[in-house]
Amino acid sequence: MGEVFAGRYELVDPIGRGGVGEVWRAWDHRLRRYVAAKILQQRDAHALMRFVREQALRIDHPHVLAPTSWAADDDQVLFTMELVTGGSVAGLLRAGGPLPPGTAVLLTDQLLAGLAAVHDEGVVHRDIKPANLLLRATGTGRPHLYLSDFGIAVRQGEPRLTAASFVVGTLGYFAPEQLDGADPEPRQDLYAVGVVLLEMLTAQRMDQNMLLAEFAGHSRPPARGGIPDPLWQVVCTLLRPRPEERFGSALGVRRELAAVRALLGEGAGGGGYGRYGGYGEGHGGPDGLGGEDHWLDVPDRIGPLPPGYGPAGPEHGGTRPAPPHAAPPHAAPPPHAVPPSHPVSPAPTAPAAHPGPPTAPAGPGPLGGPGATPTPAAGGFGGPSTPAPGPLPTPTGPTAVAPMTAPAGGSGLLIALGLLSVVLIAFGLWAVATG
């Protein structure tokens, strides 16, 4: 059994590292599903502040992988996200080389759709790169991209966590004005989108200085590697050195890509590639773009679950916490129940003079009955309740409860202790009342 964090998240296996913490596959005992859990130890106040910023982001969009919940346990904190198993665009490029223009346009459009939602919230991502663009494991179906890792994202106008002379992000994806210490703003993210689109089309990591020099000397440098002319025009506009010369918004770039898609698909038949190796007349989708009959393969890259875990969760029995709002997997036997391996003869019972109170059902007490709400686990994060205790020792005869009696000569001592307790409680109440 893996470590259960905050009584709710069972850590299964590590699957990677983010900018501010380690990422684990975890089983959520409340929602009964696997999630991705990013864990940070509270040892670095600066990293913790970035962690807090990231977990505070709540953007509900199909192409944004934002935190969904968080918890703390001793000296560690974590937040959880949807588990995405198809790897990243960086891994896709390493494994398969340059992407067909149609696929690059689709993935870039999905990135811009998510980025538009982020910018609408007044947030600048500041770390857009292929490694932070995750993919759902869609096999040969339509790819699905998520914008992830908001560890250095910042809301416009918020105080910086770093000095103005210190550039935050990943070398190779900085806009020129970032290197000059400009305040974060959305067009810096759009510059990084241009770098990512160029990498998708060439599978080459861009050199920061060479890229800046190339586009500083030409309004439109010669196209690289046979990139279709209309698509190259979009790349050049995204990579303009002056921010005012770039697209003004992610939505504006999406409109241009829609026009490019129409040109890429021109003259195509069926679902094949068009004139520039792009879209055919395939299947439309929610992104407003066409589709292709055969996409690149995006398999599950995380790997199989470790022993003891299955698709429905942990397979170990008797030790994992029970989910809240549900009965424990194995109800406790009635008090003084006899295990089957040690049968005994039933003890005779004396007839009762008057009918006693109704007998309580076996298992949990009143809070565990039908319609009752279980008591939350320690920690306050909605974790499962404590498992029911095991059977008590086997009785050897009729059960009887002996009356509790004070030891001989101890009555005075018990009374004195009782009076002392009352005095201490009264003093405590007085201290609270008087502040």
SEPA-537251 format. One record per residue (C-alpha): x negated, y negated, z negated; residue number from 1. Coordinates in Angstrom, 1 decimal. Each point is the difference from the previous one (the first is absolute). Layout:
<recs>
+--------+--------+--------+-----+
:      x :      y :      z :  nr :
+--------+--------+--------+-----+
:      X :      Y :      Z : NUM :
...
+--------+--------+--------+-----+
</recs>
This chain:
<recs>
+--------+--------+--------+-----+
:      x :      y :      z :  nr :
+--------+--------+--------+-----+
:    0.0 :    0.0 :    0.0 :   1 :
:   -1.3 :   -3.4 :    0.9 :   2 :
:   -0.2 :   -3.0 :   -2.4 :   3 :
:    3.5 :   -1.6 :   -0.5 :   4 :
:   -0.4 :   -3.7 :    0.0 :   5 :
:    2.4 :   -2.1 :   -2.2 :   6 :
:    2.2 :    3.1 :   -0.3 :   7 :
:    1.2 :   -0.2 :    3.6 :   8 :
:   -2.7 :    0.3 :    2.7 :   9 :
:   -1.9 :    3.3 :    0.2 :  10 :
:   -3.3 :   -0.6 :    1.8 :  11 :
:   -0.5 :    2.8 :    2.5 :  12 :
:   -3.2 :   -0.8 :    2.0 :  13 :
:   -2.0 :   -3.1 :    1.1 :  14 :
:    0.5 :   -1.0 :    3.6 :  15 :
:   -2.0 :   -3.2 :    0.4 :  16 :
:   -1.2 :   -3.3 :   -1.4 :  17 :
:    1.4 :   -3.4 :    0.4 :  18 :
:   -1.5 :   -3.4 :   -0.5 :  19 :
:    0.7 :   -0.1 :   -3.8 :  20 :
:    0.7 :    3.6 :   -0.9 :  21 :
:    0.1 :    3.7 :    0.7 :  22 :
:    3.0 :    1.4 :    1.9 :  23 :
:    1.6 :    3.4 :   -1.1 :  24 :
:    2.8 :    2.1 :    1.3 :  25 :
:    2.4 :    0.2 :   -3.0 :  26 :
:    3.3 :    1.7 :   -0.8 :  27 :
:    2.6 :   -2.4 :   -1.3 :  28 :
:    2.0 :    2.0 :   -2.7 :  29 :
:    2.8 :   -2.5 :    0.1 :  30 :
:    0.6 :   -0.3 :    3.7 :  31 :
:   -1.1 :    3.6 :    0.7 :  32 :
:   -2.3 :   -0.8 :    2.9 :  33 :
:   -3.7 :   -0.5 :    0.8 :  34 :
:   -1.3 :   -3.6 :    0.0 :  35 :
:   -3.3 :   -1.7 :    0.5 :  36 :
:   -1.3 :   -1.4 :   -3.3 :  37 :
:   -2.8 :   -2.6 :   -0.1 :  38 :
:   -1.8 :    0.0 :   -3.4 :  39 :
:   -2.2 :   -2.7 :   -1.5 :  40 :
:   -1.7 :    0.2 :   -3.3 :  41 :
:    0.3 :   -3.2 :   -2.0 :  42 :
:   -3.7 :   -0.7 :   -0.3 :  43 :
:   -0.5 :   -2.9 :    2.5 :  44 :
:    2.3 :   -3.0 :   -0.6 :  45 :
:   -0.6 :   -1.3 :    3.5 :  46 :
:    1.0 :    3.3 :    1.6 :  47 :
:    2.9 :    0.3 :   -2.4 :  48 :
:    1.3 :   -3.4 :    1.2 :  49 :
:   -0.1 :    1.1 :    3.6 :  50 :
:    1.7 :    3.2 :   -1.0 :  51 :
:    2.8 :   -1.9 :   -1.7 :  52 :
:    0.4 :   -2.2 :    3.1 :  53 :
:    0.3 :    3.1 :    2.2 :  54 :
:    2.5 :    1.8 :   -2.2 :  55 :
:    2.1 :   -3.2 :   -0.2 :  56 :
:    0.7 :    0.0 :    3.7 :  57 :
:    3.4 :    1.3 :    0.9 :  58 :
:    0.7 :   -0.1 :    3.8 :  59 :
:    2.6 :    2.4 :    1.3 :  60 :
:   -0.9 :    0.5 :    3.7 :  61 :
:   -0.5 :    3.2 :    2.0 :  62 :
:   -3.5 :   -1.0 :    1.0 :  63 :
:   -1.2 :   -1.3 :   -3.4 :  64 :
:   -1.4 :    2.4 :   -2.6 :  65 :
:    0.6 :   -1.9 :   -3.2 :  66 :
:    0.0 :    1.2 :   -3.6 :  67 :
:    3.3 :    1.5 :   -1.3 :  68 :
:   -0.7 :    0.4 :   -3.7 :  69 :
:   -2.8 :   -0.3 :   -2.6 :  70 :
:   -1.0 :    1.5 :   -3.4 :  71 :
:   -2.7 :   -0.3 :   -2.6 :  72 :
:   -1.5 :    2.6 :   -2.2 :  73 :
:   -2.8 :   -0.6 :   -2.5 :  74 :
:   -2.8 :   -1.8 :    1.9 :  75 :
:    1.4 :    0.7 :    3.5 :  76 :
:    2.7 :   -1.5 :    2.2 :  77 :
:    1.4 :    1.2 :    3.2 :  78 :
:    2.6 :   -0.9 :    2.6 :  79 :
:    1.7 :    2.3 :    2.5 :  80 :
:    0.9 :   -0.2 :    3.7 :  81 :
:    1.5 :    2.3 :    2.6 :  82 :
:   -2.4 :    2.8 :    0.8 :  83 :
:   -1.2 :   -0.4 :    3.6 :  84 :
:   -1.9 :    3.0 :    1.4 :  85 :
:   -1.0 :   -0.8 :    3.6 :  86 :
:   -3.3 :   -1.8 :   -0.8 :  87 :
:   -0.9 :   -3.4 :    1.3 :  88 :
:   -0.5 :   -1.8 :    3.3 :  89 :
:   -3.7 :    0.1 :   -0.8 :  90 :
:    0.1 :    3.8 :   -0.2 :  91 :
:    2.1 :    0.2 :    3.2 :  92 :
:   -2.6 :   -2.0 :    1.9 :  93 :
:   -2.9 :    2.1 :   -1.4 :  94 :
:    1.7 :    3.2 :    1.0 :  95 :
:    1.4 :   -1.0 :    3.4 :  96 :
:   -1.8 :   -3.0 :    1.3 :  97 :
:    1.8 :   -3.0 :    1.7 :  98 :
:    3.8 :    0.0 :    0.0 :  99 :
:    2.1 :   -0.3 :    3.1 : 100 :
:    1.2 :   -3.6 :    0.4 : 101 :
:    3.6 :    1.0 :   -0.5 : 102 :
:   -0.8 :    1.7 :   -3.3 : 103 :
:   -2.2 :   -3.0 :   -1.1 : 104 :
:    2.9 :   -2.3 :    0.8 : 105 :
:    2.5 :    2.1 :   -2.0 : 106 :
:   -2.2 :    0.2 :   -3.1 : 107 :
:   -0.9 :   -3.7 :    0.2 : 108 :
:    3.6 :   -0.9 :    0.3 : 109 :
:    0.9 :    2.1 :   -3.1 : 110 :
:   -2.9 :   -1.7 :   -1.9 : 111 :
:    1.3 :   -3.4 :    1.0 : 112 :
:    3.6 :    0.9 :   -1.1 : 113 :
:   -1.3 :    0.9 :   -3.5 : 114 :
:   -2.3 :   -3.1 :    0.0 : 115 :
:    2.9 :   -2.3 :    0.8 : 116 :
:    1.9 :    1.3 :   -3.0 : 117 :
:   -3.2 :   -0.6 :   -2.2 : 118 :
:   -0.4 :   -3.5 :    1.4 : 119 :
:    3.7 :   -0.8 :   -0.6 : 120 :
:   -0.7 :    0.7 :   -3.7 : 121 :
:   -2.8 :   -2.7 :    0.1 : 122 :
:   -2.7 :    2.7 :   -0.3 : 123 :
:   -3.2 :    0.2 :    2.0 : 124 :
:   -1.5 :    3.5 :    0.1 : 125 :
:   -3.6 :   -0.9 :    0.6 : 126 :
:   -1.3 :    3.5 :    0.6 : 127 :
:    1.6 :    1.3 :    3.3 : 128 :
:   -2.2 :    2.7 :    1.5 : 129 :
:    0.5 :    3.5 :    1.4 : 130 :
:   -0.8 :    1.7 :   -3.3 : 131 :
:    3.0 :   -1.9 :   -1.6 : 132 :
:    2.4 :    1.1 :    2.7 : 133 :
:    1.4 :    3.3 :   -1.0 : 134 :
:    2.0 :    2.4 :    2.2 : 135 :
:    2.8 :    2.3 :   -0.7 : 136 :
:   -0.7 :    3.6 :    1.0 : 137 :
:    2.3 :    0.0 :    3.0 : 138 :
:   -1.9 :    2.7 :    2.0 : 139 :
:    0.6 :   -0.7 :    3.7 : 140 :
:    3.1 :   -2.1 :   -0.7 : 141 :
:    0.2 :   -3.8 :    0.0 : 142 :
:   -2.7 :   -1.5 :   -2.3 : 143 :
:    1.0 :   -1.9 :   -3.1 : 144 :
:   -2.5 :   -2.5 :   -1.5 : 145 :
:   -0.1 :   -1.5 :   -3.5 : 146 :
:   -1.8 :   -3.1 :   -1.1 : 147 :
:   -1.6 :    0.9 :   -3.4 : 148 :
:   -2.4 :   -1.2 :   -2.7 : 149 :
:    1.0 :   -3.3 :   -1.3 : 150 :
:   -2.8 :   -0.1 :   -2.6 : 151 :
:   -1.4 :   -3.4 :    1.2 : 152 :
:    3.3 :   -1.4 :    1.4 : 153 :
:    0.9 :   -3.4 :   -1.3 : 154 :
:    3.1 :   -2.3 :    0.1 : 155 :
:   -0.6 :   -3.3 :    1.7 : 156 :
:   -0.7 :   -2.7 :   -2.6 : 157 :
:   -0.9 :    2.5 :   -2.8 : 158 :
:   -3.3 :   -0.6 :   -1.9 : 159 :
:   -2.9 :    1.9 :    1.5 : 160 :
:   -1.7 :    2.8 :   -2.0 : 161 :
:   -3.3 :   -0.8 :    1.7 : 162 :
:   -2.0 :   -3.2 :    0.6 : 163 :
:    0.8 :   -1.9 :    3.3 : 164 :
:   -3.5 :    0.8 :    1.3 : 165 :
:    0.5 :    3.8 :   -0.4 : 166 :
:    1.8 :    1.7 :    2.9 : 167 :
:    2.4 :    2.8 :   -0.8 : 168 :
:    0.7 :    2.7 :    2.4 : 169 :
:   -1.9 :    2.4 :    2.3 : 170 :
:   -2.9 :   -1.2 :    2.2 : 171 :
:    1.0 :    0.2 :    3.6 : 172 :
:    3.6 :   -1.1 :   -0.5 : 173 :
:   -0.5 :   -3.5 :   -1.3 : 174 :
:    1.5 :   -2.9 :    1.9 : 175 :
:   -2.7 :   -2.7 :    0.6 : 176 :
:    1.7 :   -2.5 :   -2.4 : 177 :
:   -0.1 :    2.6 :   -2.8 : 178 :
:   -3.8 :   -0.1 :    0.3 : 179 :
:    0.2 :   -3.7 :   -0.5 : 180 :
:    2.1 :    0.4 :   -3.3 : 181 :
:    3.4 :   -0.9 :    1.4 : 182 :
:    3.1 :    0.8 :   -2.1 : 183 :
:    1.8 :    3.2 :    0.8 : 184 :
:    2.7 :   -0.3 :    2.7 : 185 :
:    1.9 :    2.4 :    2.3 : 186 :
:   -2.0 :   -0.8 :    3.2 : 187 :
:   -3.1 :    1.5 :   -1.7 : 188 :
:    1.9 :    3.3 :   -0.1 : 189 :
:    0.9 :   -0.4 :    3.6 : 190 :
:   -3.6 :   -0.3 :    0.9 : 191 :
:   -0.7 :    3.3 :   -1.7 : 192 :
:    2.9 :    1.5 :    1.9 : 193 :
:   -1.8 :   -1.0 :    3.2 : 194 :
:   -3.2 :    1.7 :   -1.2 : 195 :
:    1.9 :    3.2 :   -0.8 : 196 :
:    1.8 :    0.0 :    3.4 : 197 :
:   -3.4 :   -0.3 :    1.7 : 198 :
:   -1.3 :    2.9 :   -2.0 : 199 :
:    3.0 :    2.1 :    0.9 : 200 :
:   -0.7 :   -0.6 :    3.7 : 201 :
:   -3.7 :    0.6 :   -0.2 : 202 :
:   -0.6 :    2.2 :   -3.1 : 203 :
:   -3.0 :   -2.3 :   -0.7 : 204 :
:   -0.6 :   -1.8 :   -3.2 : 205 :
:   -0.3 :   -3.7 :    0.7 : 206 :
:   -3.1 :   -2.0 :   -1.1 : 207 :
:    1.2 :   -3.1 :   -1.8 : 208 :
:   -2.7 :   -2.4 :    1.4 : 209 :
:    0.1 :    1.3 :    3.5 : 210 :
:    3.8 :   -0.2 :    0.1 : 211 :
:   -0.1 :   -3.6 :   -1.2 : 212 :
:   -2.6 :   -1.0 :    2.5 : 213 :
:    1.8 :    1.7 :    2.8 : 214 :
:    3.3 :   -1.8 :   -0.6 : 215 :
:   -1.6 :   -3.3 :   -1.0 : 216 :
:   -1.7 :   -0.4 :    3.4 : 217 :
:    3.0 :    1.1 :    2.1 : 218 :
:    3.7 :   -0.7 :   -0.2 : 219 :
:    0.5 :    3.4 :    1.6 : 220 :
:   -3.0 :    2.3 :    0.3 : 221 :
:    0.0 :    2.8 :    2.5 : 222 :
:    2.2 :    3.0 :   -1.0 : 223 :
:   -1.7 :    2.9 :   -1.6 : 224 :
:    0.2 :    3.6 :    1.1 : 225 :
:    2.7 :   -0.4 :    2.5 : 226 :
:    2.6 :   -1.4 :   -2.4 : 227 :
:    3.1 :   -1.1 :    2.0 : 228 :
:    0.0 :   -3.7 :    0.8 : 229 :
:    3.3 :   -0.9 :   -1.8 : 230 :
:   -1.1 :    1.8 :   -3.1 : 231 :
:   -3.5 :   -1.6 :    0.1 : 232 :
:    1.7 :   -3.4 :    0.0 : 233 :
:    1.7 :    0.9 :   -3.3 : 234 :
:   -3.3 :    1.1 :   -1.5 : 235 :
:   -1.7 :   -3.2 :    1.1 : 236 :
:    2.7 :   -2.2 :   -1.5 : 237 :
:   -0.2 :    1.9 :   -3.3 : 238 :
:   -3.8 :   -0.4 :   -0.2 : 239 :
:   -0.1 :   -3.8 :    0.8 : 240 :
:   -2.6 :   -1.6 :   -2.4 : 241 :
:    2.4 :   -2.9 :   -0.8 : 242 :
:    3.0 :    1.1 :   -2.0 : 243 :
:    2.3 :   -2.5 :    1.7 : 244 :
:   -0.8 :    1.6 :    3.3 : 245 :
:    1.2 :    3.5 :   -1.2 : 246 :
:    3.6 :    1.2 :   -0.2 : 247 :
:    1.9 :   -1.8 :   -2.6 : 248 :
:    1.7 :    3.1 :   -1.5 : 249 :
:    0.1 :    3.8 :    0.1 : 250 :
:    3.5 :   -0.3 :    1.7 : 251 :
:   -1.6 :   -2.1 :    2.8 : 252 :
:   -2.6 :    2.8 :    0.6 : 253 :
:    2.8 :    2.6 :    0.1 : 254 :
:    1.8 :   -2.0 :    2.7 : 255 :
:   -3.1 :    0.0 :    2.1 : 256 :
:   -0.5 :    3.7 :   -0.5 : 257 :
:    3.5 :    0.7 :    1.1 : 258 :
:   -0.8 :   -1.8 :    3.3 : 259 :
:   -3.2 :    2.0 :    0.2 : 260 :
:    1.9 :    3.2 :   -0.5 : 261 :
:    2.3 :   -0.8 :    2.9 : 262 :
:   -3.1 :   -0.5 :    2.2 : 263 :
:   -1.7 :    3.2 :   -1.3 : 264 :
:    3.1 :    2.0 :    0.8 : 265 :
:    0.6 :   -1.5 :    3.4 : 266 :
:    0.2 :    2.6 :    2.8 : 267 :
:   -0.1 :    3.0 :   -2.4 : 268 :
:    2.2 :    3.0 :    0.6 : 269 :
:    1.5 :    2.1 :   -2.7 : 270 :
:   -2.0 :   -0.1 :   -3.2 : 271 :
:   -3.5 :   -0.2 :    1.5 : 272 :
:   -2.5 :   -2.8 :   -0.1 : 273 :
:    0.6 :   -3.1 :    2.0 : 274 :
:   -2.2 :   -2.1 :    2.3 : 275 :
:   -2.4 :   -0.7 :   -2.9 : 276 :
:    0.2 :    3.3 :   -1.8 : 277 :
:    2.7 :   -1.3 :   -2.3 : 278 :
:    3.7 :    0.5 :   -0.6 : 279 :
:    2.3 :    1.8 :    2.2 : 280 :
:    3.8 :    0.0 :   -0.2 : 281 :
:   -0.1 :    2.2 :   -3.1 : 282 :
:    2.1 :   -0.3 :   -3.1 : 283 :
:    0.8 :   -3.3 :   -1.6 : 284 :
:   -0.3 :   -0.6 :   -3.7 : 285 :
:    0.6 :   -2.4 :   -2.8 : 286 :
:   -3.1 :   -2.0 :    0.8 : 287 :
:    1.5 :   -1.1 :    3.3 : 288 :
:   -2.6 :    1.8 :    2.1 : 289 :
:    0.3 :    2.9 :    2.3 : 290 :
:   -1.5 :    3.4 :   -0.7 : 291 :
:   -2.1 :    2.7 :    1.5 : 292 :
:    0.8 :    3.7 :    0.5 : 293 :
:   -3.4 :    1.0 :   -1.4 : 294 :
:   -1.7 :   -1.9 :   -2.8 : 295 :
:   -3.3 :    0.6 :   -1.5 : 296 :
:    0.0 :    2.7 :   -2.7 : 297 :
:    0.1 :   -1.3 :   -3.6 : 298 :
:   -0.2 :    3.1 :   -2.2 : 299 :
:    0.1 :    0.2 :   -3.8 : 300 :
:   -3.5 :   -1.0 :   -1.1 : 301 :
:    0.2 :    0.3 :   -3.8 : 302 :
:   -0.1 :    3.8 :    0.0 : 303 :
:    2.0 :    2.7 :   -1.8 : 304 :
:    1.1 :   -0.2 :   -3.6 : 305 :
:   -2.3 :    1.5 :   -2.5 : 306 :
:    1.0 :    3.3 :   -1.7 : 307 :
:    2.9 :   -0.4 :   -2.4 : 308 :
:    1.8 :   -2.5 :    2.1 : 309 :
:    2.6 :    0.4 :    2.7 : 310 :
:    2.2 :   -2.2 :    2.2 : 311 :
:    2.6 :   -0.1 :   -2.8 : 312 :
:   -2.5 :   -1.0 :   -2.7 : 313 :
:   -2.2 :    1.7 :   -2.6 : 314 :
:    0.4 :    3.8 :   -0.2 : 315 :
:   -1.4 :    0.4 :   -3.5 : 316 :
:    2.6 :    0.9 :   -2.5 : 317 :
:    0.8 :   -1.1 :   -3.5 : 318 :
:   -2.4 :   -2.8 :   -0.4 : 319 :
:    1.0 :   -2.7 :    2.5 : 320 :
:    2.3 :   -2.7 :   -1.4 : 321 :
:    3.7 :    0.3 :    0.8 : 322 :
:    1.4 :   -2.7 :    2.2 : 323 :
:    2.1 :   -2.6 :   -1.9 : 324 :
:    3.8 :    0.2 :    0.2 : 325 :
:   -0.2 :    3.8 :    0.4 : 326 :
:   -0.1 :    3.0 :   -2.3 : 327 :
:   -3.4 :    1.5 :   -0.7 : 328 :
:   -0.9 :    2.9 :    2.4 : 329 :
:    0.2 :    2.5 :   -2.9 : 330 :
:    2.4 :   -0.8 :   -2.8 : 331 :
:   -1.3 :    0.7 :   -3.5 : 332 :
:    1.5 :    3.1 :   -1.6 : 333 :
:    2.4 :   -0.4 :   -2.9 : 334 :
:   -1.6 :   -0.5 :   -3.4 : 335 :
:   -1.3 :    3.3 :   -1.4 : 336 :
:    0.7 :    1.8 :    3.3 : 337 :
:   -1.6 :    3.5 :    0.2 : 338 :
:   -2.4 :    0.5 :    3.0 : 339 :
:    1.1 :    3.0 :    2.1 : 340 :
:   -3.3 :    1.8 :   -0.6 : 341 :
:    0.8 :    0.3 :   -3.7 : 342 :
:    3.6 :    1.1 :   -0.4 : 343 :
:    1.5 :    0.2 :   -3.5 : 344 :
:    3.3 :    1.1 :   -1.3 : 345 :
:    2.5 :   -2.8 :   -0.5 : 346 :
:    0.3 :   -1.0 :   -3.7 : 347 :
:    3.4 :    0.3 :   -1.6 : 348 :
:    1.8 :   -3.3 :   -0.5 : 349 :
:    2.3 :   -0.8 :   -2.8 : 350 :
:    3.5 :   -1.2 :    0.9 : 351 :
:    0.4 :   -3.8 :   -0.4 : 352 :
:    2.6 :   -1.3 :   -2.3 : 353 :
:    0.7 :   -3.0 :    2.2 : 354 :
:   -0.8 :   -0.5 :    3.7 : 355 :
:   -3.2 :   -1.9 :    0.3 : 356 :
:   -0.8 :   -2.8 :    2.5 : 357 :
:   -0.3 :    0.9 :    3.7 : 358 :
:   -3.2 :    1.7 :    0.9 : 359 :
:   -2.4 :   -2.2 :    2.1 : 360 :
:   -1.0 :    1.5 :    3.3 : 361 :
:   -3.5 :    1.5 :    0.4 : 362 :
:   -2.7 :   -2.2 :    1.5 : 363 :
:   -0.7 :   -3.7 :   -0.4 : 364 :
:    1.8 :   -2.0 :   -2.7 : 365 :
:    2.7 :   -2.6 :    0.6 : 366 :
:   -2.2 :   -2.2 :    2.2 : 367 :
:   -0.5 :    3.0 :    2.3 : 368 :
:    3.6 :    0.9 :    0.5 : 369 :
:    2.1 :   -0.7 :    3.1 : 370 :
:    0.3 :   -3.6 :    0.9 : 371 :
:   -2.7 :   -1.0 :   -2.5 : 372 :
:   -3.0 :   -2.1 :    0.9 : 373 :
:   -3.3 :    1.5 :   -0.9 : 374 :
:   -2.4 :   -1.9 :   -2.3 : 375 :
:   -2.8 :   -1.6 :    2.0 : 376 :
:   -3.5 :    1.3 :   -0.4 : 377 :
:   -2.6 :   -1.9 :   -1.8 : 378 :
:   -1.5 :   -2.7 :    2.1 : 379 :
:    3.3 :   -1.6 :    1.2 : 380 :
:   -0.3 :    0.7 :    3.7 : 381 :
:    3.0 :    2.3 :    0.3 : 382 :
:   -2.0 :    3.2 :   -0.3 : 383 :
:    1.5 :    3.4 :   -0.7 : 384 :
:    1.1 :    0.9 :   -3.5 : 385 :
:   -2.1 :    2.3 :   -2.2 : 386 :
:    0.5 :    3.7 :    0.9 : 387 :
:    2.2 :    2.0 :   -2.4 : 388 :
:   -1.9 :    1.9 :   -2.7 : 389 :
:   -0.5 :    3.7 :    0.2 : 390 :
:    1.8 :    2.6 :   -2.1 : 391 :
:   -0.3 :    0.0 :   -3.7 : 392 :
:   -1.4 :    3.0 :   -1.9 : 393 :
:    2.3 :    3.0 :   -0.1 : 394 :
:    2.1 :    0.1 :   -3.2 : 395 :
:   -0.1 :    3.2 :   -2.1 : 396 :
:    3.5 :   -0.3 :   -1.5 : 397 :
:    3.0 :   -2.2 :   -0.4 : 398 :
:   -0.9 :   -3.6 :    0.3 : 399 :
:    0.5 :   -2.1 :   -3.0 : 400 :
:   -1.0 :   -3.6 :   -0.8 : 401 :
:   -1.3 :   -0.4 :   -3.5 : 402 :
:    1.0 :   -3.2 :   -1.8 : 403 :
:   -2.9 :   -2.5 :   -0.4 : 404 :
:   -0.9 :   -0.4 :   -3.6 : 405 :
:   -2.5 :   -2.2 :   -1.7 : 406 :
:   -2.8 :    1.6 :   -1.9 : 407 :
:    0.5 :    0.4 :   -3.7 : 408 :
:   -0.7 :   -3.2 :   -1.8 : 409 :
:   -0.2 :   -2.1 :    3.2 : 410 :
:    3.3 :   -1.8 :    0.0 : 411 :
:   -1.5 :   -3.1 :   -1.5 : 412 :
:   -2.7 :   -0.1 :    2.6 : 413 :
:    2.5 :    0.3 :    2.9 : 414 :
:    2.1 :   -2.8 :   -1.4 : 415 :
:   -3.1 :   -2.2 :   -0.4 : 416 :
:   -1.1 :    0.6 :    3.5 : 417 :
:    3.5 :   -0.8 :    1.3 : 418 :
:    0.1 :   -3.3 :   -1.8 : 419 :
:   -3.5 :   -0.9 :    1.3 : 420 :
:    1.2 :    0.7 :    3.6 : 421 :
:    3.0 :   -2.3 :   -0.5 : 422 :
:   -2.3 :   -2.8 :   -1.3 : 423 :
:   -2.4 :    0.4 :    2.9 : 424 :
:    2.8 :   -0.1 :    2.6 : 425 :
:    1.5 :   -3.0 :   -1.6 : 426 :
:   -3.3 :   -1.8 :   -0.1 : 427 :
:   -0.6 :    0.8 :    3.7 : 428 :
:    3.5 :   -1.4 :    0.9 : 429 :
:   -0.7 :   -3.2 :   -2.0 : 430 :
:   -3.4 :   -0.5 :    1.8 : 431 :
:    1.6 :    0.4 :    3.4 : 432 :
:    2.8 :   -2.4 :   -0.9 : 433 :
:   -2.3 :   -2.7 :   -1.3 : 434 :
:   -2.4 :    0.3 :    3.0 : 435 :
+--------+--------+--------+-----+
</recs>
